[in-house]
Amino acid sequence: MDLINEAIVHAANAWWILPIVCLFCFIDGFLPILPSETLLVALGVVAAGTGIPNVYLLILAGAVGAITGDQMAYLLGRRIGTERFGWMRRPRMQKLFAFARRELNMRGAMLIFTARYVPIGRVVVNLSSGATGFSHRRFTVLDVVGCLTWSSYSVAIGVVAGAWFHDNQLLGIVLSVALAIIMGYLIDKLSHAILVRTGRRISEREMRGANAQAIAIDAPRPVRVPGQEPEPEPMASDGN
């Protein structure tokens, strides 16, 4: 176990570790095949016990990689859309793309911010943002905030776990990664429930407004006979 812990610390102290973090987070922004959250959490555990790598540089490397990866996904969505490849045309993915397009029109800020915590969800939202012509400037501002928050959150989980398991880096990494997976699942379910519930309320409000407008249009109006003056309205009594 001591040899494993020493190997982990040695790897975390290598000059290439932060570029690897940045690369993982970059690729994960448009192709969710690399565990960027897992890497940030694991290095957060090591940083808590040894101070290596620097926590702030780790957060910055993760955020920079995530931002550039999300930008790549946005540009791909604008260029190729969401139906170019076979995996995009699968029924489940098409449902996710349809949901993302609908929510971007109504609650784009919340969707972009929360999708960053869900590996497949962020790719779907990033591609959909480009494909639907969502404002690039607005997307960038929201994404920068979301990536900085996501990177800080991932590293923080590792730092907390590393403080608990100071003498066993491997156990801290395993438990912190498991916690990150559980938290990601809960965030996904909670954000989806909030979006669906908010969308249902907006739809009901719009339906009530449409019904009220239809009633007002269909309400009978008094028929005026040509040449007939309208009857004057009775004046209120002044008490005399």
CORTA-V291672 format. One record per backbone hydrogen bond with DSSP energy under -0.5 kcal/mol. NH is the residue of the N-H (numbers start at 0). CO is the residue of the C=O. E is the energy in kcal/mol with one decimal. If there is no record, write none. Layout:
NH|CO|E ; NH|CO|E
This chain:
4|0|-2.5 ; 5|1|-2.4 ; 6|2|-2.1 ; 7|3|-2.3 ; 8|4|-2.3 ; 9|5|-2.5 ; 10|6|-2.3 ; 11|7|-2.2 ; 12|8|-1.3 ; 13|10|-1.2 ; 16|13|-1.3 ; 19|15|-2.0 ; 20|16|-2.1 ; 21|17|-2.5 ; 22|18|-2.4 ; 23|19|-2.9 ; 24|20|-2.4 ; 25|21|-2.0 ; 26|22|-2.5 ; 27|23|-2.2 ; 28|24|-0.6 ; 28|25|-1.1 ; 29|26|-1.3 ; 30|26|-2.3 ; 32|30|-2.7 ; 33|30|-0.6 ; 35|33|-1.9 ; 38|34|-2.0 ; 39|35|-2.2 ; 40|36|-2.8 ; 41|37|-2.6 ; 42|38|-2.4 ; 43|39|-1.9 ; 44|40|-1.8 ; 45|41|-1.7 ; 46|42|-2.6 ; 47|43|-1.8 ; 48|44|-1.1 ; 49|45|-2.3 ; 50|46|-1.8 ; 57|53|-2.3 ; 58|54|-2.4 ; 59|55|-2.2 ; 60|56|-2.7 ; 61|57|-2.3 ; 62|58|-2.4 ; 63|59|-2.7 ; 64|60|-2.2 ; 65|61|-2.2 ; 66|62|-2.7 ; 67|63|-2.2 ; 68|64|-2.1 ; 69|65|-2.5 ; 70|66|-2.2 ; 71|67|-2.0 ; 72|68|-2.0 ; 73|69|-2.4 ; 74|70|-2.4 ; 75|71|-2.4 ; 76|72|-2.6 ; 77|73|-2.1 ; 78|74|-1.8 ; 79|75|-3.3 ; 80|75|-0.6 ; 80|76|-1.4 ; 82|79|-0.6 ; 87|84|-0.6 ; 88|84|-1.0 ; 88|85|-0.7 ; 89|86|-0.6 ; 93|89|-2.8 ; 94|90|-1.9 ; 95|91|-1.9 ; 96|92|-2.8 ; 97|93|-2.4 ; 98|94|-2.4 ; 99|95|-2.5 ; 100|96|-2.6 ; 101|97|-2.2 ; 102|98|-2.5 ; 103|99|-2.4 ; 104|100|-1.2 ; 105|101|-0.8 ; 106|102|-3.8 ; 107|103|-0.7 ; 110|106|-2.1 ; 111|107|-2.6 ; 112|108|-2.0 ; 113|109|-2.4 ; 114|110|-2.3 ; 115|111|-0.7 ; 116|113|-1.7 ; 117|114|-1.9 ; 118|116|-0.5 ; 121|114|-0.5 ; 121|117|-2.9 ; 122|118|-1.1 ; 123|119|-2.3 ; 124|120|-2.5 ; 125|121|-2.7 ; 126|122|-2.5 ; 127|123|-2.5 ; 128|124|-2.4 ; 129|125|-1.6 ; 130|126|-2.5 ; 131|127|-2.4 ; 132|129|-0.8 ; 133|128|-2.1 ; 138|134|-2.7 ; 139|135|-2.5 ; 140|136|-2.1 ; 141|137|-2.4 ; 142|138|-2.7 ; 143|139|-2.6 ; 144|140|-1.8 ; 145|141|-2.4 ; 146|142|-3.0 ; 147|143|-2.2 ; 148|144|-2.1 ; 149|145|-2.7 ; 150|146|-2.8 ; 151|147|-2.1 ; 152|148|-2.6 ; 153|149|-2.5 ; 154|150|-2.3 ; 155|151|-2.3 ; 156|152|-1.8 ; 157|153|-1.5 ; 158|154|-2.5 ; 159|155|-2.5 ; 160|156|-2.2 ; 161|157|-2.7 ; 162|158|-1.9 ; 163|159|-1.3 ; 164|160|-2.1 ; 165|162|-0.5 ; 167|164|-1.0 ; 171|167|-2.0 ; 172|168|-2.4 ; 173|169|-2.4 ; 174|170|-2.5 ; 175|171|-2.3 ; 176|172|-2.5 ; 177|173|-2.1 ; 178|174|-2.2 ; 179|175|-2.4 ; 180|176|-2.2 ; 181|177|-2.1 ; 182|178|-2.8 ; 183|179|-2.4 ; 184|180|-2.1 ; 185|181|-2.4 ; 186|182|-2.6 ; 187|183|-2.2 ; 188|184|-2.3 ; 189|185|-2.7 ; 190|186|-2.7 ; 191|187|-2.2 ; 192|188|-2.2 ; 193|189|-2.4 ; 194|190|-2.5 ; 195|191|-2.5 ; 196|192|-2.5 ; 197|193|-2.7 ; 198|194|-2.6 ; 199|195|-2.2 ; 200|196|-2.0 ; 201|197|-2.4 ; 202|198|-2.4 ; 203|199|-2.4 ; 204|200|-2.4 ; 205|201|-2.6 ; 206|202|-2.4 ; 207|203|-2.4 ; 208|204|-2.2 ; 209|205|-2.4 ; 210|206|-2.5 ; 211|207|-2.4 ; 212|208|-2.0 ; 213|209|-2.3 ; 214|210|-2.4 ; 215|211|-2.0 ; 216|212|-2.0 ; 217|213|-2.4 ; 218|214|-0.9 ; 224|222|-0.6 ; 227|224|-2.1 ; 228|226|-0.5
